[in-house]
């Protein structure tokens, strides 16, 4: 065997070994990448769909109707572009709101001035059905992050 053919065989073997190593490394890299893109742990932690007292459609009564969103991680999450919607499709879109780690914010139905602890949908009518509804929280990629239903499975019951 000549020196040049031995060198070619060694080079070919090295290329083959390199291909096997890169194939084995791919799934590990893909798994690590998948973990990196996990959704932040932000959830609907409580819902008060039925305002205490009489439903008189006053701003005070509408603001006693709320959905509480909690960030269970240690890191702040920007909710800009996230949405909160009811079963009928009425949607609240979060503005540039940073939810600090291990903190919560209540999204009230009525009119008010947003703070770190309270956001307001500025609606003139109730959003959440007292008896059966569903709150859906979606991120800025329109992926459902969390949902909470109450009542009879959150389905419409038409009484015609």
C-alpha positions as CSV (number, residue, x, y, z in Angstrom):
1,X,0.0,0.0,0.0
2,X,1.4,3.4,-0.9
3,X,1.7,6.2,1.6
4,X,-0.9,8.3,-0.4
5,X,-3.5,5.6,-0.4
6,X,-3.0,5.0,3.4
7,X,-3.5,8.8,3.9
8,X,-6.7,8.7,1.9
9,X,-8.0,5.7,4.0
10,X,-7.3,7.5,7.2
11,X,-9.0,10.7,5.9
12,X,-12.0,8.7,4.8
13,X,-12.2,7.0,8.2
14,X,-11.9,10.4,10.0
15,X,-14.8,11.8,7.8
16,X,-17.0,8.7,8.6
17,X,-16.3,9.0,12.4
18,X,-17.0,12.7,12.2
19,X,-20.4,12.0,10.5
20,X,-21.3,9.4,13.2
21,X,-20.4,11.8,16.0
22,X,-22.4,14.7,14.5
23,X,-25.4,12.4,14.1
24,X,-25.2,11.3,17.7
25,X,-24.8,14.9,18.9
26,X,-27.9,16.2,17.0
27,X,-30.6,14.8,19.3
28,X,-28.8,16.1,22.4
29,X,-28.6,19.6,20.8
30,X,-32.3,19.4,19.7
31,X,-33.3,18.3,23.3
32,X,-31.4,21.2,24.8
33,X,-32.9,23.7,22.3
34,X,-36.4,22.4,23.1
35,X,-35.9,23.1,26.8
36,X,-34.8,26.6,25.9
37,X,-38.1,27.4,24.2
38,X,-40.3,26.3,27.0
39,X,-43.2,28.7,27.8
40,X,-42.7,30.8,30.9
41,X,-44.7,29.5,33.9
42,X,-47.5,32.1,33.8
43,X,-51.0,30.9,34.8
44,X,-54.5,31.9,35.6
45,X,-54.4,31.5,39.4
46,X,-57.9,32.7,40.3
47,X,-61.1,34.0,38.7
48,X,-63.9,36.0,40.3
49,X,-66.5,35.9,37.7
50,X,-69.4,36.9,39.9
51,X,-69.0,40.3,41.5
52,X,-70.0,40.4,45.2
53,X,-73.4,42.0,45.7
54,X,-76.0,43.0,43.0
55,X,-74.9,42.9,39.4
56,X,-75.9,46.6,38.7
57,X,-73.3,47.1,35.9
58,X,-71.7,49.9,37.9
59,X,-67.9,50.4,37.3
60,X,-67.3,49.3,40.9
61,X,-69.2,46.1,40.3
62,X,-67.4,45.4,37.0
63,X,-64.1,45.9,38.7
64,X,-65.0,43.4,41.3
65,X,-65.0,40.9,38.4
66,X,-61.4,39.9,37.7
67,X,-59.0,37.2,36.5
68,X,-55.7,36.9,38.4
69,X,-52.6,36.0,36.4
70,X,-49.5,34.7,38.3
71,X,-45.9,34.4,37.3
72,X,-44.5,31.4,39.2
73,X,-40.9,31.8,37.9
74,X,-38.1,34.0,39.4
75,X,-37.9,36.0,36.2
76,X,-40.0,38.9,34.9
77,X,-42.1,38.2,31.9
78,X,-43.3,40.8,29.4
79,X,-47.0,40.2,28.7
80,X,-47.0,42.6,25.7
81,X,-49.2,41.1,23.0
82,X,-50.6,38.4,25.3
83,X,-54.4,38.0,25.4
84,X,-57.1,37.1,27.9
85,X,-60.4,36.1,26.3
86,X,-63.8,34.7,27.4
87,X,-65.8,31.9,25.8
88,X,-67.6,34.3,23.5
89,X,-64.3,35.7,22.1
90,X,-64.2,39.0,24.0
91,X,-60.5,39.7,24.2
92,X,-58.3,41.9,26.3
93,X,-54.8,42.5,24.9
94,X,-52.0,43.2,27.3
95,X,-50.0,46.3,26.6
96,X,-46.3,46.6,27.6
97,X,-46.8,45.0,31.0
98,X,-43.9,43.4,32.9
99,X,-45.0,40.8,35.5
100,X,-42.3,40.4,38.0
101,X,-41.1,37.0,39.1
102,X,-43.3,35.4,41.8
103,X,-46.0,38.0,41.5
104,X,-49.5,38.4,40.3
105,X,-51.7,40.9,38.6
106,X,-55.5,41.1,38.6
107,X,-57.2,42.0,35.3
108,X,-60.4,43.8,36.2
109,X,-63.3,44.2,33.7
110,X,-64.2,47.9,34.4
111,X,-62.5,51.2,34.0
112,X,-59.4,52.2,36.0
113,X,-55.8,53.2,36.0
114,X,-53.3,50.3,35.5
115,X,-50.8,49.6,38.3
116,X,-48.4,46.8,38.9
117,X,-51.0,44.9,40.8
118,X,-54.2,45.8,38.8
119,X,-55.0,46.1,35.1
120,X,-58.3,47.3,33.7
121,X,-60.0,46.2,30.5
122,X,-62.0,49.5,30.5
123,X,-65.2,47.8,29.5
124,X,-68.7,49.2,30.1
125,X,-70.3,45.7,30.5
126,X,-69.4,42.5,32.3
127,X,-67.2,40.0,30.5
128,X,-67.3,36.8,32.6
129,X,-70.5,34.8,32.8
130,X,-71.3,34.1,36.5
131,X,-72.5,30.6,35.9
132,X,-70.4,29.1,33.1
133,X,-67.5,30.5,31.1
134,X,-63.9,29.9,30.2
135,X,-60.9,32.2,30.6
136,X,-58.1,31.6,28.1
137,X,-54.6,33.2,28.4
138,X,-52.5,33.2,25.2
139,X,-49.0,34.4,24.7
140,X,-47.7,36.8,22.0
141,X,-47.4,33.8,19.6
142,X,-51.1,33.0,20.1
143,X,-50.3,29.8,22.0
144,X,-52.6,28.9,24.9
145,X,-50.6,29.2,28.1
146,X,-53.5,28.4,30.5
147,X,-57.3,28.2,30.6
148,X,-59.8,27.9,33.4
149,X,-63.5,26.9,33.0
150,X,-66.3,27.1,35.5
151,X,-69.9,26.0,35.5
152,X,-71.3,23.3,33.2
153,X,-68.1,22.7,31.2
154,X,-68.2,26.3,30.0
155,X,-70.7,25.5,27.3
156,X,-73.6,27.7,26.1
157,X,-77.1,26.7,27.1
158,X,-79.6,28.4,24.9
159,X,-83.0,28.8,26.3
160,X,-85.2,29.4,23.2
